[in-house]
Amino acid sequence: MTLDATVIVVNHDGKDYLDTCLAAIFRADPAEVLLVDSGSTDGAHEAAAERYPVRLIELDGNLGPSAARNLGLSQARCSTVILVDNDVEVTDGCLERLVDDLERREDVALVQARSVLGDETGPIHYDGGAFHYVGLIALRNWYAPRETNHESGWIECDVAISLCCAGRRDAILEAGGFDESMFILFEDLALSYALKMRGHRVGVDTSALCIHKGGTKGLSTRGAKGGYAGRRTFLHSRNRWIFLLTHYRKRALVAFAPGFLVYGIVHLGFVIAKGHLREWWRGKVALMTMRRVLRRRREIIQRGRVRRDGELLAAPSLTLNPGIAARGFRGIVRRVLDTLLAVTFHLGRWAA
């Protein structure tokens, strides 16, 4: 039976993964598959278009996954869309479960598949997450062994990570789609927040499994020994504040300013330790040149709000790669930071 959904595969130089990604998708027999290519130079998208019955859409250069997803959303023929990154392999039944979650719950706008690293026996990677009021995601089950986690089926959460998720096309577009000014990083958080502030629900289906293979070259950090790229520092420095300035009401920005300051000081210390002060500063300079873009984006995002920030936000423990700050001085800093952020959140929540 044909799956009544448009699958949007986002690709950039995906020769190592794209064929496996598409082969798995077509086992679900979706009504339509769009391959949106963002400035690839390796020819994988052209080879895939010859081998598979995809509709190839090409961007003029590498404009990032946000722009590619938005273009796919605008071209999709089905009201249900499934977004899949090119380094993801869906397991049998994954896409069908995601579509079923939307059909069973009319107020759900976005649902993510559980992703594991490497293969089906690997640790849990992305499994949804919670909003942290300083503008971050507290990830669920981050690097947890899959065999020790007994959750099954639909679970409501705050954030759906967009590597493999299904959603309602119209709801996503009405919420502003993905923020193209971010290029990559924080765009899933921003979309989920925009949907939730409009009254939609977001979730993860822990029975819908996908395998996350490559990660974004030059950005992904995996495990305690994973490097932290300077480009990631730049994007974090800029994009976190793009999210905060466009999605939070002014009163929330004021109420949570002490927490922003605490986090900012600790994060700056991390940046200096990594030797990324220049990239951090470049992010702030880039942000300051975006005032018009931010103003327009804010108008779009705030339109249709039915929930206030204080209802949506919380102060859970921050998510760090395993082993980075588990013991010693770094462990103490982490615990103190979590405590200070929790205190400043509860002091400011009433006003947000």
Secondary structure, 3 states (H helix, E strand, C coil): CCEEEEEEEEECCCCCCHHHHHHHHHCCCEEEEEEEEECCCCCHHHHHHHHCCCEEEEECCCCCHHHHHHHHHHHCCCCEEEEEECCEEECCCHHHHHHHHHHHCCCEEEEEEEEEECCCCCCECCCCEEEECCCEEEECCCCCCHHHCCCCCEEEECECCCCEEEEEHHHHHHCCCCCHHHCCCCHHHHHHHHHHHCCCEEEEEEEEEEEECCCCCCCCCCCCCCCCCHHHHHHHHHHHHHHHHHHCCHHHHHHCHHHHHHHHHHHHHHHHHHCCHHHHHHHHHHHHCCHHHHHHHHHHHHCCCCCCHHHHCECCCCCCCCCCCCCHHHHHHHHHHHHHHHHHHHHHHHHC
